[in-house]
């Protein structure tokens, strides 16, 4: 992947993230067909796929991901998705994943929920954790939902990037 393609991909991901954060109403429910394709598919163009001469480890470390995470999300523009599980019109669980279809199937095996809502995405795991924690705080899923722990402890240095107040 050349430098211009990498910059364009990063810029699109950042602009998408800003649009999602600026307008929480833009969160949308995903259909079953959306979930089957969601971020786990192969790239459809040569520009979106990593160059054959670039080692997977180099790409993974440049994005702040492990080699395994990179292989699981090959071809995705924003590989780490923040999602919510809605029950009776209310977000009951907030999570992150690099393969939304797989994670939704895992939840469906143990829980009953109405829909999956895409709350945001990031090209880095830590970026997604910040979005996840903001939504855990926003929807209070620790006290009134299925989240058992915070994604980012209030004592973690990353908590300085969390804008929604923690709830007790």
C-alpha positions as a Markdown table, in Angstrom:
| # | Residue | x | y | z |
|---|---|---|---|---|
| 1 | Unk | 0.0 | 0.0 | 0.0 |
| 2 | Unk | 1.5 | 3.3 | -1.0 |
| 3 | Unk | 1.7 | 6.3 | 1.4 |
| 4 | Unk | -1.2 | 8.2 | -0.4 |
| 5 | Unk | -3.5 | 5.2 | -0.1 |
| 6 | Unk | -2.6 | 4.7 | 3.6 |
| 7 | Unk | -3.2 | 8.5 | 4.3 |
| 8 | Unk | -6.5 | 8.5 | 2.4 |
| 9 | Unk | -7.7 | 5.4 | 4.3 |
| 10 | Unk | -6.7 | 6.9 | 7.7 |
| 11 | Unk | -8.3 | 10.2 | 6.8 |
| 12 | Unk | -11.6 | 8.5 | 5.8 |
| 13 | Unk | -11.6 | 6.5 | 9.0 |
| 14 | Unk | -11.0 | 9.6 | 11.1 |
| 15 | Unk | -13.7 | 11.6 | 9.3 |
| 16 | Unk | -16.2 | 8.8 | 9.8 |
| 17 | Unk | -15.3 | 8.6 | 13.5 |
| 18 | Unk | -15.8 | 12.4 | 13.9 |
| 19 | Unk | -19.1 | 12.2 | 12.1 |
| 20 | Unk | -20.3 | 9.4 | 14.3 |
| 21 | Unk | -19.2 | 11.1 | 17.5 |
| 22 | Unk | -20.6 | 14.5 | 16.5 |
| 23 | Unk | -24.0 | 13.0 | 15.8 |
| 24 | Unk | -25.1 | 10.2 | 18.1 |
| 25 | Unk | -28.4 | 10.0 | 16.2 |
| 26 | Unk | -26.5 | 8.7 | 13.2 |
| 27 | Unk | -26.1 | 5.3 | 14.9 |
| 28 | Unk | -28.0 | 2.7 | 12.9 |
| 29 | Unk | -29.2 | -0.8 | 13.3 |
| 30 | Unk | -27.5 | -3.5 | 11.2 |
| 31 | Unk | -29.5 | -6.1 | 9.2 |
| 32 | Unk | -28.4 | -9.7 | 9.1 |
| 33 | Unk | -26.9 | -9.2 | 5.6 |
| 34 | Unk | -24.9 | -6.2 | 7.0 |
| 35 | Unk | -23.6 | -8.3 | 9.8 |
| 36 | Unk | -22.6 | -11.2 | 7.5 |
| 37 | Unk | -20.4 | -8.7 | 5.6 |
| 38 | Unk | -19.4 | -6.5 | 8.5 |
| 39 | Unk | -15.7 | -5.9 | 8.4 |
| 40 | Unk | -14.6 | -9.5 | 8.1 |
| 41 | Unk | -14.7 | -9.7 | 4.3 |
| 42 | Unk | -11.8 | -9.5 | 1.9 |
| 43 | Unk | -10.8 | -6.3 | 0.1 |
| 44 | Unk | -12.5 | -5.8 | -3.3 |
| 45 | Unk | -9.8 | -3.6 | -4.8 |
| 46 | Unk | -6.1 | -3.8 | -4.9 |
| 47 | Unk | -5.8 | -0.3 | -3.3 |
| 48 | Unk | -7.5 | -1.5 | -0.1 |
| 49 | Unk | -5.3 | -4.6 | 0.4 |
| 50 | Unk | -1.8 | -4.4 | 1.8 |
| 51 | Unk | 1.0 | -4.6 | -0.7 |
| 52 | Unk | 2.5 | -8.1 | -1.1 |
| 53 | Unk | 6.0 | -6.8 | -0.3 |
| 54 | Unk | 5.0 | -5.4 | 3.1 |
| 55 | Unk | 5.3 | -7.9 | 6.0 |
| 56 | Unk | 2.1 | -8.4 | 8.0 |
| 57 | Unk | 4.0 | -7.7 | 11.3 |
| 58 | Unk | 5.0 | -4.2 | 10.0 |
| 59 | Unk | 1.4 | -3.4 | 9.0 |
| 60 | Unk | 0.0 | -4.7 | 12.3 |
| 61 | Unk | 2.5 | -2.7 | 14.4 |
| 62 | Unk | 1.9 | 0.5 | 12.3 |
| 63 | Unk | -1.8 | 0.3 | 13.2 |
| 64 | Unk | -1.3 | -0.7 | 16.8 |
| 65 | Unk | -2.7 | -4.2 | 16.3 |
| 66 | Unk | -1.3 | -7.7 | 16.8 |
| 67 | Unk | -0.5 | -9.8 | 13.8 |
| 68 | Unk | -3.5 | -12.0 | 14.6 |
| 69 | Unk | -5.9 | -9.0 | 14.7 |
| 70 | Unk | -4.5 | -7.8 | 11.4 |
| 71 | Unk | -5.0 | -11.1 | 9.7 |
| 72 | Unk | -8.6 | -11.3 | 11.0 |
| 73 | Unk | -9.4 | -7.9 | 9.7 |
| 74 | Unk | -7.5 | -7.9 | 6.4 |
| 75 | Unk | -9.1 | -5.5 | 3.9 |
| 76 | Unk | -11.1 | -3.5 | 6.5 |
| 77 | Unk | -10.8 | 0.3 | 6.5 |
| 78 | Unk | -11.8 | 0.6 | 10.1 |
| 79 | Unk | -11.3 | -2.8 | 11.6 |
| 80 | Unk | -12.4 | -2.3 | 15.2 |
| 81 | Unk | -16.2 | -1.7 | 15.5 |
| 82 | Unk | -17.9 | -0.5 | 18.6 |
| 83 | Unk | -21.5 | -1.9 | 18.8 |
| 84 | Unk | -24.4 | -2.0 | 21.2 |
| 85 | Unk | -27.0 | -4.7 | 21.8 |
| 86 | Unk | -30.5 | -3.2 | 22.0 |
| 87 | Unk | -33.3 | -4.7 | 24.1 |
| 88 | Unk | -36.7 | -3.1 | 24.1 |
| 89 | Unk | -35.3 | 0.1 | 22.5 |
| 90 | Unk | -32.5 | 0.5 | 25.1 |
| 91 | Unk | -28.8 | -0.3 | 24.7 |
| 92 | Unk | -28.1 | -3.1 | 27.2 |
| 93 | Unk | -24.5 | -3.9 | 26.2 |
| 94 | Unk | -21.7 | -2.1 | 24.6 |
| 95 | Unk | -18.7 | -4.0 | 23.1 |
| 96 | Unk | -15.9 | -3.9 | 20.6 |
| 97 | Unk | -14.9 | -6.4 | 18.0 |
| 98 | Unk | -12.9 | -6.8 | 14.8 |
| 99 | Unk | -15.5 | -9.2 | 13.3 |
| 100 | Unk | -19.0 | -8.1 | 14.0 |
| 101 | Unk | -20.7 | -11.1 | 12.4 |
| 102 | Unk | -18.8 | -13.6 | 14.5 |
| 103 | Unk | -19.3 | -11.6 | 17.8 |
| 104 | Unk | -23.0 | -11.2 | 17.1 |
| 105 | Unk | -23.4 | -15.0 | 16.7 |
| 106 | Unk | -21.5 | -15.5 | 20.0 |
| 107 | Unk | -23.9 | -13.1 | 21.8 |
| 108 | Unk | -27.0 | -14.7 | 20.1 |
| 109 | Unk | -26.0 | -18.1 | 21.5 |
| 110 | Unk | -26.3 | -16.9 | 25.1 |
| 111 | Unk | -28.5 | -13.7 | 25.1 |
| 112 | Unk | -31.7 | -12.5 | 23.6 |
| 113 | Unk | -31.6 | -9.0 | 22.0 |
| 114 | Unk | -33.6 | -7.1 | 19.4 |
| 115 | Unk | -30.9 | -5.5 | 17.3 |
| 116 | Unk | -27.2 | -4.6 | 16.9 |
| 117 | Unk | -26.5 | -0.9 | 16.7 |
| 118 | Unk | -23.2 | 0.3 | 15.3 |
| 119 | Unk | -21.9 | 3.0 | 17.7 |
| 120 | Unk | -18.6 | 3.8 | 16.0 |
| 121 | Unk | -15.3 | 2.4 | 14.7 |
| 122 | Unk | -11.6 | 3.0 | 15.0 |
| 123 | Unk | -8.4 | 1.9 | 13.2 |
| 124 | Unk | -6.8 | 1.2 | 16.6 |
| 125 | Unk | -7.9 | -1.0 | 19.5 |
| 126 | Unk | -7.3 | 1.8 | 22.1 |
| 127 | Unk | -9.3 | 4.3 | 20.0 |
| 128 | Unk | -12.2 | 1.8 | 20.0 |
| 129 | Unk | -11.8 | 1.3 | 23.7 |
| 130 | Unk | -12.3 | 5.0 | 24.3 |
| 131 | Unk | -15.4 | 5.0 | 22.1 |
| 132 | Unk | -16.6 | 1.9 | 23.9 |
| 133 | Unk | -16.1 | 3.4 | 27.4 |
| 134 | Unk | -17.9 | 6.7 | 26.4 |
| 135 | Unk | -20.9 | 4.6 | 25.3 |
| 136 | Unk | -20.8 | 2.4 | 28.5 |
| 137 | Unk | -20.9 | 5.6 | 30.5 |
| 138 | Unk | -23.5 | 7.2 | 28.2 |
| 139 | Unk | -26.0 | 4.2 | 28.4 |
| 140 | Unk | -25.0 | 3.2 | 32.0 |
| 141 | Unk | -24.6 | -0.4 | 31.0 |
| 142 | Unk | -22.5 | -1.2 | 34.0 |
| 143 | Unk | -25.4 | -0.5 | 36.4 |
| 144 | Unk | -28.4 | -1.1 | 34.2 |
| 145 | Unk | -27.1 | -3.5 | 31.5 |
| 146 | Unk | -25.0 | -6.5 | 30.7 |
| 147 | Unk | -21.5 | -4.9 | 30.9 |
| 148 | Unk | -19.7 | -6.3 | 34.0 |
| 149 | Unk | -16.5 | -4.2 | 33.8 |
| 150 | Unk | -15.4 | -0.9 | 32.3 |
| 151 | Unk | -13.3 | -1.0 | 29.1 |
| 152 | Unk | -11.0 | 1.6 | 30.6 |
| 153 | Unk | -10.6 | 2.0 | 34.4 |
| 154 | Unk | -10.9 | 5.5 | 35.7 |
| 155 | Unk | -7.3 | 5.0 | 37.0 |
| 156 | Unk | -5.9 | 4.1 | 33.5 |
| 157 | Unk | -4.0 | 6.9 | 31.7 |
| 158 | Unk | -6.4 | 6.4 | 28.7 |
| 159 | Unk | -9.3 | 7.6 | 30.9 |
| 160 | Unk | -8.2 | 11.2 | 30.2 |
| 161 | Unk | -9.6 | 10.6 | 26.7 |
| 162 | Unk | -13.0 | 9.5 | 28.0 |
| 163 | Unk | -15.5 | 12.5 | 27.8 |
| 164 | Unk | -18.6 | 10.9 | 29.3 |
| 165 | Unk | -18.5 | 10.9 | 33.1 |
| 166 | Unk | -18.1 | 7.5 | 34.9 |
| 167 | Unk | -21.1 | 6.3 | 36.8 |
| 168 | Unk | -21.0 | 4.5 | 40.2 |
